[in-house]
Amino acid sequence: MSSSVVKSGITLAAIAAVCTALVAITWQLTHERIAENQQLMLERSLAPALAGLEFEGRISESMLLIPPPHELPGQDTAIVYRVFADQQPVAALFAVTARDGYAGPIRILVGISYAGEITGVQILEHRETPGLGDRIEARRSDWVYQFDGHSLGDPPLSGWALQRDGGQFDQLTGASVTPRAVIKAIRETLVYFAAHREELFTAPASEAAE
Amino acid sequence: MNNNRFMERIKVGLWRDNPGLVQLLGLCPLLAVTSTFVNGLSLGIATLFVLCGSNVLVSATRRWIRPEIRIPIYVLIIASLVTCIELVFKAWFPSLDRSLGIFIPLIVTNCAIVARAEVFASRHPVGASLADGIGMGAGFTLLLAAVGFVRELIGHGTMFAGLDLLFGGEPMPGLVLADGGWLLAILPPGAFFALALAVAGKNVIDRRRVKKNSTAGLGGRLPR
């Protein structure tokens, strides 16, 4: 083997070691803050779907992972955060995925009180068209707030659709695929909640996946 | 390297050889994240840090690096720096990290960085390479911020919205001039239009300068 190959190999290995050390040190310095930030970000993103309900403990510690197959929207693992007060179930927050949006999956947080009423809906992630479909975001329009207080019987199941489709809920001008997908996901979540309420609140918390 | 030449190098990056306007490098992030001023500015700053770091490291190690392995080494250096920057963003600017998303890790693929390593840093001393990194990085940042500013103004009708992403604190709506705007500006074509206008604008300014210089008898070298 020629010595130049060996030399090149050594140089590469040395630089790789230095670069790895650099990344390792940065990770050491930041990983606690990052974990904390993610925790905070999660709690902050959950809060609007709770409509100011009183609760105790950290919501993120009551997480329940529901692996597929399940009847919730989306084929991936659904996340449910249970909210308790005085050991009594208060509400459940579902993080589910609508697969039938206009541009990729839409992550939706649906809050449902123990009695079955919507406490709040938040869009967590989406790639819908700016200016049209992105008005499902709470900071762009009031559209997502129209579901608050409604439940599976109010309106009846057939009413859980856009007005254009014979339902009860407002549409968004210039966008129909996006709001339709969101409403469908909320409806499916409500149906799932009604069918599985008791087992949802009694199941032990899942370990957080790293 | 004396101060004058240092400043000269920075000016080259800022204007004469601006990576976005003249070399037309790094257009992917330029077109993708510049829907608002704050996004453009932040990605620009992240790129600036990576560029300075990679230029300094490449320049400092240039004597030991054989030409045949230089590309994997550039990739190693740039990838580790980007990972570090990403961790720093996640730790101290979490909301910015969310808003820029995949484009922070994608700084790795910004060809402006590997181009400066290959063209400049591997042939010049550390000081000059640092100046080149600052100049090119700042030039890129200013362009991103300017394109973001124009697109945000026309597309959303706001100025400097969401500066809280960068500085923390309460959400800042910025200056709201209109409720909504011309949608096209925030859609991808808007980025192409804004960039085209910026490139055209630079060419016009350069032409004018040449004309002025030649009428003043200084000789009209067409700037690159």
Boltz contact constraints between the chains, C-beta under 6 A:
constraints:
  - contact:
      token1: [A, 8]
      token2: [B, 66]
      max_distance: 6.0
  - contact:
      token1: [A, 8]
      token2: [B, 69]
      max_distance: 6.0
  - contact:
      token1: [A, 11]
      token2: [B, 64]
      max_distance: 6.0
  - contact:
      token1: [A, 12]
      token2: [B, 69]
      max_distance: 6.0
  - contact:
      token1: [A, 15]
      token2: [B, 73]
      max_distance: 6.0
  - contact:
      token1: [A, 15]
      token2: [B, 76]
      max_distance: 6.0
  - contact:
      token1: [A, 16]
      token2: [B, 76]
      max_distance: 6.0
  - contact:
      token1: [A, 19]
      token2: [B, 76]
      max_distance: 6.0
  - contact:
      token1: [A, 19]
      token2: [B, 80]
      max_distance: 6.0
  - contact:
      token1: [A, 22]
      token2: [B, 80]
      max_distance: 6.0
  - contact:
      token1: [A, 23]
      token2: [B, 80]
      max_distance: 6.0
  - contact:
      token1: [A, 23]
      token2: [B, 83]
      max_distance: 6.0
  - contact:
      token1: [A, 26]
      token2: [B, 84]
      max_distance: 6.0
  - contact:
      token1: [A, 26]
      token2: [B, 87]
      max_distance: 6.0
  - contact:
      token1: [A, 27]
      token2: [B, 87]
      max_distance: 6.0
  - contact:
      token1: [A, 30]
      token2: [B, 87]
      max_distance: 6.0
  - contact:
      token1: [A, 30]
      token2: [B, 91]
      max_distance: 6.0
  - contact:
      token1: [A, 33]
      token2: [B, 91]
      max_distance: 6.0
  - contact:
      token1: [A, 34]
      token2: [B, 90]
      max_distance: 6.0
  - contact:
      token1: [A, 34]
      token2: [B, 91]
      max_distance: 6.0
  - contact:
      token1: [A, 37]
      token2: [B, 94]
      max_distance: 6.0
  - contact:
      token1: [A, 41]
      token2: [B, 94]
      max_distance: 6.0
  - contact:
      token1: [A, 130]
      token2: [B, 186]
      max_distance: 6.0
  - contact:
      token1: [A, 131]
      token2: [B, 183]
      max_distance: 6.0
